[in-house]
């Protein structure tokens, strides 16, 4: 396997970099930075941290992912996918637990990249991805009901069902003004692109609704519109980095949440990079991208930030506005840094209902409802994986959903493989009209007396290891020779080898010879390493069925002479 080479895309893009490209990256970076601002604030608050933590994450992660990542146009920062997991970690382990889990996740991401395991991540079944993405979307929507409707609830429960119970119990506390602000914010976000695709709808919504809220408060006497400043004290100073103290007890306790953060971050960043590749006609380095994501999350945690990954919406905004190198991502981070230093005090006037409206739109875009609907038309196994993952994400948490979803997917895959693999028996003659492994055009081969021919069609793994023996028992005869055709066996695992060895040993004890036919080179290599060729004899492993039958005929005749 090729060793990992540290080669960020930025390094290659700098070669031949010119003024024209810089001006294009500059414009894209400024626009993306403005687009990222409201999202960073909203994601920070929804995750259970202060608004500035969201912006700090967007600054640091946006900078480092662009500098060390494996994509030319990837924009990194906090995303909606992390809201649920971050909120849960803070609830269970506190802010210090989140910092440690994010730091550990960064280490795991770097290891994933260095060990080149991105191909494994790509094999996660699509129903699982859709299931937990849709589940996250519904959960995000649920968390915004209180602010969207301006409900007076002192403490909202953590779990999904209890949340809705409390919401229905407090419907009488709903206030019309926050609802108006929230609904108007949604409408502005939806319709702004129809007026101008250059204007970020979420930013327009924040500016307009903040002004409206101030006017209502100062001139109409409306005091029921809660703002960020009413709930949080905003600190415009950049925090000093602190290395988290990780003990073995803390490490083992936070292992599972950290792995979920790493896995979720890897999936989202690689999906975003893949989508970007299709638009710009480039190919990202998946392993380098994971290393960049890992570095970004480790450094973010040192400044008290939240997990970050590649953001599809911001990446597409970058591309659509001319960004073609990581310089655009660096500029986007610098724009956010300037806003943080000079405009952050103004954030306290932003209505909470407006942020709730932004997150409602985010949850809708995340919901994947079209994909969800399409999978419901797929085979039952896909539907089961989808629904189980979805409901576990909503009812319990993302960690359980991913673990159980992957387990169910594996079990169903094994079931499918066992259904695909079959063992058949031939007696009398073999119809070879469809065979391609013969040296001539023979259509039929006569099977010698006291010879049975079995064919295994499909992988010989632990899921079907006993089926061969069951078929032989069903036949019920005791031949002199058993020929096993393995031309359609692409691979064999240790359980398959063990089963086949035991089966052959039983046959040999009964005086039955075993002859193999058409063994795949890779399968033959596995059998040879296990010593199987010594068990049945190298002469009894034949390249195709005609040679195998000739060998079987000779062995049967020798046994008759005895």
DOKEGU-217214 format. One record per residue (C-alpha): residue number from 0; y, x, z. Coordinates in Angstrom, 3 decimals, decimal comma, m for minus. Each point is the difference from the previous one (the first is absolute). Example, Ala and Ser with C-alpha at 12.3 -4.5 7.8 and 13.67 -1.06 7.14 Angstrom:
% DOKEGU-217214
n:y:x:z
0:m4,500:12,300:7,800
1:3,440:1,370:m0,660
***
This chain:
% DOKEGU-217214
n:y:x:z
0:0,000:0,000:0,000
1:3,447:1,269:m0,923
2:2,059:1,123:2,991
3:3,258:m1,755:0,838
4:3,122:1,634:m1,430
5:3,370:m0,680:1,633
6:2,099:m0,952:m3,015
7:2,657:m2,673:0,699
8:1,358:m1,721:m3,099
9:3,529:1,084:0,927
10:m0,859:3,637:m0,693
11:m1,133:m0,702:m3,566
12:2,860:m2,439:m0,677
13:2,666:2,561:0,893
14:m1,082:2,120:m2,981
15:2,214:m1,033:m2,892
16:2,070:m2,311:2,194
17:3,385:m0,769:m1,601
18:3,275:m1,815:0,592
19:m1,055:m3,088:m1,967
20:m3,121:m0,461:2,109
21:2,000:0,589:3,192
22:2,570:m2,684:m0,887
23:m2,824:m2,450:m0,687
24:m1,703:0,897:3,320
25:3,346:m0,205:1,816
26:0,696:m3,563:m1,121
27:m3,577:m1,109:0,749
28:0,061:1,688:3,418
29:3,255:m1,709:1,029
30:m1,273:m3,430:m1,050
31:m3,381:0,440:1,710
32:1,728:1,225:3,167
33:2,099:m3,180:0,092
34:m3,082:m2,144:m0,692
35:m1,980:1,766:2,729
36:2,632:m0,572:2,721
37:m0,615:m3,702:0,804
38:m3,739:0,412:m0,379
39:m0,082:2,937:2,423
40:1,974:m1,985:2,583
41:m2,163:m3,096:m0,459
42:m3,295:1,918:0,152
43:1,143:1,884:3,083
44:0,909:m3,152:1,938
45:m3,106:m1,904:m1,159
46:m2,193:2,917:1,116
47:1,307:m0,270:3,550
48:2,372:2,985:m0,020
49:3,786:0,313:m0,273
50:1,750:m0,258:m3,403
51:0,986:3,678:m0,087
52:m3,681:1,020:0,295
53:m0,659:m1,737:m3,300
54:2,865:1,877:m1,687
55:m1,008:3,345:1,549
56:m3,495:m0,536:m1,392
57:1,395:m0,804:m3,447
58:2,174:3,154:0,083
59:m2,637:2,480:1,175
60:m2,976:m1,490:m1,832
61:2,041:m0,582:m3,164
62:1,078:3,656:0,005
63:m3,351:1,607:0,830
64:m2,155:m2,210:m2,236
65:2,252:0,907:m2,930
66:m0,040:3,718:0,887
67:m3,729:0,386:0,727
68:m1,607:m2,968:m1,803
69:m2,095:m0,080:m3,145
70:2,015:m2,596:m1,943
71:3,193:0,499:m1,993
72:1,539:m3,352:0,872
73:m1,589:m1,163:3,274
74:2,461:m1,311:2,595
75:m1,280:0,137:3,553
76:1,022:m1,837:3,127
77:m1,052:m2,791:2,386
78:m1,767:m2,922:m1,676
79:m1,042:m3,514:0,904
80:m3,664:0,978:0,083
81:0,543:1,950:3,228
82:1,837:m2,718:1,910
83:m3,110:m1,603:1,452
84:m1,780:3,205:1,004
85:3,176:1,585:1,458
86:0,856:m3,102:2,011
87:m3,547:m0,096:1,365
88:m0,008:3,683:0,979
89:3,327:m0,348:1,827
90:m1,304:m3,080:1,835
91:m3,180:1,816:1,085
92:1,106:3,607:0,470
93:3,811:m0,024:0,092
94:2,444:2,011:m2,113
95:m1,544:3,285:1,086
96:m3,391:m1,229:m1,238
97:1,529:m0,845:m3,390
98:1,550:3,472:m0,294
99:m3,333:1,670:0,759
100:m1,944:m2,324:m2,342
101:2,487:0,681:m2,830
102:m0,249:3,769:0,612
103:m3,806:m0,196:m0,050
104:0,095:m2,142:m3,149
105:2,075:2,726:m1,653
106:m2,668:2,561:0,856
107:m2,732:m2,274:m1,382
108:1,955:m0,500:m3,240
109:0,401:3,754:m0,456
110:m3,733:0,480:0,595
111:m0,757:m2,753:m2,548
112:2,098:1,817:m2,571
113:m1,327:3,492:0,740
114:m3,613:m1,233:m0,002
115:0,690:m1,933:m3,234
116:m1,352:m3,338:1,240
117:2,460:m2,150:m1,935
118:m2,812:m1,051:m2,361
119:m1,824:m1,592:2,947
120:3,101:m2,028:0,882
121:0,129:m1,312:m3,561
122:m3,470:m1,493:0,478
123:1,120:m2,431:2,720
124:m0,924:m3,441:m1,408
125:2,854:m1,967:m1,495
126:m0,747:m3,177:2,057
127:0,539:2,037:3,183
128:3,392:1,263:m1,209
129:1,104:m3,506:m1,024
130:m1,417:m1,483:3,208
131:1,875:2,192:2,437
132:3,159:0,094:m2,160
133:0,117:m3,803:m0,042
134:m0,801:m0,075:3,712
135:2,846:2,414:0,741
136:2,361:m2,127:m2,095
137:m0,868:m3,163:1,938
138:0,370:1,872:3,296
139:3,440:1,352:m0,993
140:1,096:m3,508:m0,974
141:m1,231:m1,321:3,344
142:1,993:2,589:1,959
143:3,255:m1,116:m1,681
144:m0,186:m3,725:0,840
145:1,887:0,383:3,298
146:3,017:1,770:m1,557
147:m0,064:m2,048:m3,207
148:0,270:m3,282:1,906
149:2,137:1,377:2,840
150:m2,493:m1,104:2,648
151:0,764:0,665:3,645
152:m3,238:1,630:1,118
153:0,098:2,603:2,763
154:m3,320:1,647:m0,899
155:m2,125:m0,496:m3,115
156:m3,772:0,601:0,428
157:m1,600:2,857:m1,913
158:m2,943:m1,827:m1,605
159:0,284:m2,217:m3,062
160:m1,302:m3,309:1,365
161:2,013:0,174:3,228
162:3,163:0,731:m2,002
163:m0,310:m3,239:m1,955
164:m0,845:m1,967:3,147
165:3,216:1,259:1,627
166:2,001:m0,680:m3,181
167:m1,113:m3,644:m0,102
168:0,666:m0,364:3,729
169:3,578:1,237:m0,490
170:0,968:m1,859:m3,160
171:2,685:m1,786:2,021
172:1,811:3,324:0,539
173:0,445:0,540:m3,752
174:3,600:0,624:m1,104
175:1,343:m0,978:m3,403
176:2,458:2,909:m0,494
177:m2,547:2,856:0,106
178:m2,210:m2,093:m2,314
179:2,881:m0,376:m2,474
180:0,642:3,777:0,142
181:m3,696:0,755:m0,510
182:m0,510:m2,454:m2,884
183:3,187:1,163:m1,734
184:m1,176:3,614:0,362
185:m3,285:m0,880:m1,701
186:1,795:m1,789:m2,829
187:2,373:2,942:m0,534
188:m2,923:2,472:m0,170
189:m1,892:m2,216:m2,452
190:2,917:m0,754:m2,338
191:1,970:3,277:0,067
192:m2,338:1,723:m2,540
193:0,651:m2,882:m2,415
194:3,720:0,817:0,117
195:m0,300:3,795:0,057
196:m3,143:2,116:0,274
197:2,118:2,933:1,187
198:1,075:m1,769:3,208
199:m2,499:0,132:2,900
200:m0,453:m3,562:1,168
201:m0,725:0,924:3,623
202:3,227:2,024:0,285
203:2,040:m2,803:m1,583
204:m1,577:m2,444:2,462
205:0,876:2,210:2,974
206:3,631:0,516:m1,078
207:0,625:m3,660:m0,851
208:m1,802:m1,468:3,021
209:1,596:2,482:2,401
210:3,443:m1,007:m1,243
211:m0,952:m3,688:0,211
212:m1,320:0,436:3,550
213:3,224:1,750:1,089
214:2,122:m2,737:m1,551
215:m2,052:m2,725:1,676
216:0,248:1,753:3,345
217:3,740:0,814:m0,102
218:1,359:m3,081:m1,774
219:m2,550:m2,777:0,492
220:m1,086:0,767:3,542
221:m3,685:0,420:m0,929
222:m1,619:2,163:2,695
223:m3,678:m0,685:m0,658
224:m0,484:2,569:m2,802
225:m1,680:2,995:1,683
226:0,810:3,418:m1,473
227:m1,597:3,440:0,271
228:2,710:0,984:2,493
229:m0,923:m2,930:2,265
230:m3,572:1,280:0,317
231:0,241:3,787:m0,456
232:2,275:2,849:1,000
233:0,425:2,102:m3,132
234:0,143:3,774:0,434
235:1,528:1,712:m3,076
236:m1,002:3,488:1,185
237:m2,993:1,775:m1,491
238:m2,672:0,432:2,701
239:m1,276:3,446:0,945
240:m3,578:0,791:m0,996
241:m2,637:m0,108:2,736
242:m3,604:1,126:m0,376
243:m2,311:m2,691:1,432
244:m2,427:1,006:2,738
245:m3,501:m0,761:m1,180
246:m2,832:0,110:2,536
247:m3,668:m0,488:m0,856
248:0,051:m3,426:1,691
249:3,022:m1,102:m2,020
250:m1,523:1,441:m3,179
251:m3,224:m1,998:0,357
252:1,895:m3,164:0,954
253:2,339:0,178:m3,011
254:m2,564:1,294:m2,508
255:m0,701:m3,435:m1,480
256:3,663:m1,113:m0,415
257:0,904:3,410:m1,458
258:m2,812:m0,233:m2,554
259:1,143:m3,484:m0,989
260:3,568:1,270:m0,495
261:m1,309:2,920:m2,072
262:m2,322:m2,187:m2,069
263:2,657:m2,662:m0,592
264:2,601:2,629:m0,862
265:m2,367:1,736:m2,410
266:m0,947:m3,233:m1,778
267:3,586:m1,223:m0,386
268:1,421:3,372:m1,084
269:m2,734:0,617:m2,601
270:0,310:m3,544:m1,342
271:3,764:0,439:m0,299
272:m0,405:3,387:m1,724
273:m2,582:m1,448:m2,410
274:2,320:m2,884:m0,933
275:2,837:2,475:m0,539
276:m2,208:2,154:m2,252
277:m0,603:m2,960:m2,267
278:3,742:m0,573:m0,404
279:1,193:3,584:m0,585
280:m3,117:1,274:m1,767
281:m0,696:2,739:2,545
282:m2,953:0,892:2,237
283:0,534:0,585:3,705
284:m1,963:2,404:2,176
285:m1,754:m2,303:2,502
286:m0,999:2,751:2,423
287:3,454:1,564:0,034
288:1,484:m3,463:0,527
289:m2,154:m0,488:3,113
290:1,072:3,396:1,327
291:3,645:m0,939:m0,550
292:m0,549:m3,346:1,745
293:m1,657:1,813:2,903
294:2,869:2,485:0,430
295:2,518:m2,855:m0,114
296:m1,790:m2,029:2,690
297:m0,435:2,995:2,296
298:3,712:0,881:m0,179
299:1,059:m3,679:0,283
300:m1,918:m0,323:3,243
301:1,850:3,006:1,457
302:3,282:m1,930:m0,436
303:m1,426:m3,230:1,409
304:m0,479:m1,575:m3,424
305:m2,656:m2,458:m1,123
306:m2,768:0,504:m2,606
307:1,069:0,369:m3,604
308:m1,611:m0,073:m3,410
309:0,829:m0,432:m3,674
310:1,923:m3,223:m0,596
311:m0,842:m1,740:m3,280
312:3,206:m2,090:m0,204
313:2,331:2,958:0,693
314:m2,004:2,236:m2,342
315:0,361:m2,533:m2,816
316:3,729:m0,314:0,762
317:0,247:3,763:m0,326
318:m1,776:m0,024:m3,374
319:1,972:m2,946:m1,369
320:3,288:1,743:0,820
321:m0,867:3,277:m1,704
322:m1,687:2,064:2,724
323:m2,483:2,444:m1,547
324:m0,371:2,837:2,519
325:m0,346:0,331:3,804
326:3,717:0,883:0,114
327:0,729:m3,764:m0,171
328:m2,050:m0,532:3,160
329:1,857:2,826:1,753
330:3,367:m1,534:m0,967
331:m1,179:m3,407:1,271
332:m0,715:1,616:3,394
333:3,431:1,693:0,059
334:1,728:m3,315:m0,814
335:m1,786:m1,623:2,943
336:1,010:2,930:2,210
337:3,689:m0,453:m0,886
338:m0,252:m3,745:0,639
339:m1,685:0,714:3,336
340:2,791:2,315:1,153
341:3,006:m1,972:m1,244
342:m0,950:m3,678:m0,377
343:m2,722:m0,577:2,605
344:2,364:m1,627:2,565
345:0,609:m2,821:m2,511
346:m3,710:m0,904:0,087
347:0,478:m1,802:3,317
348:1,729:m2,890:m1,839
349:m3,043:m0,752:m2,219
350:m1,570:m3,392:0,902
351:m3,604:0,079:1,138
352:m0,666:m3,088:m2,134
353:1,091:1,955:m3,076
354:m2,532:2,748:0,767
355:m2,608:m2,715:0,558
356:0,792:m1,364:m3,481
357:m0,441:3,482:m1,492
358:m3,395:0,378:1,672
359:m1,099:m3,457:m1,140
360:0,594:1,140:m3,593
361:m1,815:3,283:0,741
362:m2,976:m1,907:1,404
363:m0,098:m2,262:m3,060
364:0,005:3,003:m2,341
365:m2,728:1,619:2,090
366:m2,166:m3,102:0,153
367:m1,881:0,702:m3,227
368:m0,633:m3,732:m0,210
369:m0,777:0,125:m3,718
370:m2,621:2,723:0,565
371:m1,275:m1,913:3,043
372:m0,437:m3,135:m2,115
373:m1,709:1,961:m2,786
374:m2,549:1,599:2,361
375:m0,969:m3,457:1,265
376:m1,499:m0,538:m3,475
377:m2,110:3,174:0,294
378:m3,580:0,289:1,354
379:m0,602:m1,241:3,553
380:m0,337:3,547:1,356
381:3,577:0,848:m1,060
382:1,271:m3,280:1,470
383:m1,719:0,723:3,332
384:1,519:3,500:0,199
385:3,448:m1,365:m0,915
386:0,010:m2,848:2,509
387:m1,533:2,001:2,856
388:2,531:2,813:m0,466
389:2,864:m2,496:m0,297
390:m0,860:m2,023:3,113
391:m0,807:3,080:2,095
392:3,389:1,482:m0,946
393:1,774:m3,194:0,985
394:m1,994:m0,982:3,101
395:m0,808:3,440:1,436
396:1,553:3,155:m1,443
397:m0,026:2,309:m2,995
398:m2,333:2,536:1,600
399:m2,767:m2,538:0,500
400:0,621:m1,507:m3,447
401:m0,373:3,282:m1,871
402:m3,047:1,123:1,993
403:m1,853:m3,315:m0,300
404:1,137:m0,524:m3,609
405:m1,358:3,369:m1,117
406:m3,235:m0,590:1,943
407:m0,560:m3,399:m1,644
408:0,870:1,422:m3,419
409:m2,569:2,784:0,490
410:m2,684:m2,445:1,090
411:0,674:m2,301:m2,939
412:0,019:2,977:m2,361
413:m3,395:1,086:1,287
414:m1,261:m3,535:m0,489
415:1,256:0,023:m3,585
416:m1,652:3,349:m0,634
417:m3,309:m1,251:1,327
418:0,277:m2,976:m2,329
419:0,727:2,294:m2,944
420:m2,889:2,371:0,709
421:m3,421:m1,366:m0,861
422:m3,575:1,290:m0,138
423:m2,383:m1,282:m2,682
424:m3,669:0,689:m0,755
425:m1,662:0,289:m3,408
426:m3,692:m0,285:m0,813
427:m1,792:m0,062:m3,348
428:2,806:1,188:m2,264
429:3,711:0,898:0,075
430:2,520:m1,470:m2,403
431:2,231:2,894:m0,955
432:2,085:m1,608:m2,706
433:3,124:0,339:2,122
434:m0,736:3,462:1,392
435:2,056:2,993:m1,036
436:m1,803:2,799:1,814
437:m2,915:0,329:m2,434
438:m0,551:2,753:m2,557
439:m1,124:m2,420:m2,724
440:0,327:m3,615:m1,015
441:m3,042:m1,290:1,842
442:0,513:m3,583:1,037
443:m3,048:m0,480:2,224
444:m1,958:2,290:2,285
445:m3,426:m0,860:1,313
446:m0,396:0,594:3,709
447:m3,325:1,752:0,741
448:m2,545:m1,711:2,243
449:0,442:0,387:3,756
450:3,667:0,950:m0,558
451:2,973:m2,010:1,219
452:3,556:0,529:m1,248
453:2,958:m0,836:2,234
454:3,639:0,178:m0,996
455:2,959:0,298:2,349
456:3,232:m1,274:m1,506
457:3,055:0,947:2,054
458:0,949:2,300:2,889
459:m2,817:0,916:2,381
460:1,843:m0,174:3,329
461:m0,671:m1,236:3,511
462:0,828:m3,588:m0,938
463:m3,050:m0,312:m2,289
464:m2,202:2,788:1,309
465:m2,787:m2,352:1,095
466:0,012:m2,206:m3,099
467:m2,238:2,354:m1,994
468:m2,706:m0,158:2,626
469:0,289:m3,793:0,160
470:m0,572:m0,258:m3,785
471:m3,074:2,242:0,207
472:m1,425:m2,080:2,821
473:0,545:m3,145:m2,068
474:m2,011:1,489:m2,890
475:m2,868:0,549:2,427
476:m2,128:2,302:m2,205
477:m1,024:3,581:0,697
478:0,426:1,982:m3,239
479:m0,826:3,637:m0,632
480:3,547:0,890:m1,064
481:3,400:m1,540:0,574
482:2,736:0,913:m2,480
483:3,549:m0,473:1,277
484:2,698:m0,201:m2,681
485:3,319:1,197:1,440
486:2,086:0,336:m3,151
487:2,401:m2,723:1,242
488:0,436:1,419:3,511
489:3,488:1,598:0,065
490:m0,301:1,344:3,541
491:m2,264:0,082:3,043
492:1,036:0,399:3,638
493:m1,845:1,542:2,966
494:m1,539:m3,349:1,003
495:m1,235:m0,499:m3,547
496:m1,546:3,493:m0,020
497:m1,615:m0,632:3,389
498:m1,376:m3,349:m1,137
499:m1,317:1,379:m3,290
500:m1,602:2,951:1,801
501:m1,765:m2,262:2,512
502:m1,173:m2,275:m2,795
503:m1,456:2,908:m1,970
504:m1,698:1,413:3,087
505:m1,703:m3,374:0,571
506:m1,118:m0,086:m3,644
507:m1,360:3,555:0,151
508:m2,015:m0,859:3,131
509:m1,562:m2,860:m1,983
510:m0,779:2,368:m2,885
511:2,736:m1,377:m2,269
512:1,983:2,451:m2,132
513:3,782:m0,440:m0,448
514:1,726:0,878:m3,282
515:3,779:m0,176:m0,453
516:1,576:m0,691:m3,387
517:3,527:0,562:m1,371
518:1,566:1,203:3,262
519:3,792:0,442:m0,135
520:0,921:3,740:0,422
521:2,119:m0,746:3,091
522:m2,757:m2,098:1,536
523:m2,551:2,710:m0,854
524:2,189:2,571:1,742
525:0,022:m2,094:3,190
526:m3,772:m0,513:m0,148
527:m0,613:3,704:m0,621
528:2,145:1,036:2,968
529:m2,021:m2,337:2,211
530:m3,285:1,582:m1,171
531:m1,172:m3,150:m1,759
532:m1,168:1,964:m3,071
533:m2,426:1,934:2,204
534:m1,370:m3,247:1,397
535:m1,029:m1,568:m3,336
536:m0,122:3,196:m2,084
537:2,573:1,206:m2,533
538:m2,300:m0,974:m2,904
539:0,252:m3,608:1,134
540:3,765:m0,150:m0,613
541:0,386:m0,821:m3,722
542:3,040:m0,214:m2,247
543:m0,910:m3,366:m1,636
544:m2,568:m2,772:0,103
545:m2,295:1,191:m2,814
546:m0,634:3,306:1,779
547:m0,353:m1,825:3,315
548:m2,663:m2,360:m1,404
549:m1,914:2,898:m1,548
550:0,078:1,743:3,352
551:m1,087:m3,186:1,798
552:m2,892:m0,492:m2,459
553:m1,223:3,540:0,604
554:0,199:m0,388:3,806
555:m1,848:m3,352:m0,162
556:m2,765:1,551:m2,099
557:m0,367:2,896:2,432
558:m0,375:m2,419:2,894
559:m2,705:m1,945:m1,896
560:m1,970:3,206:m0,569
561:0,010:0,657:3,716
***
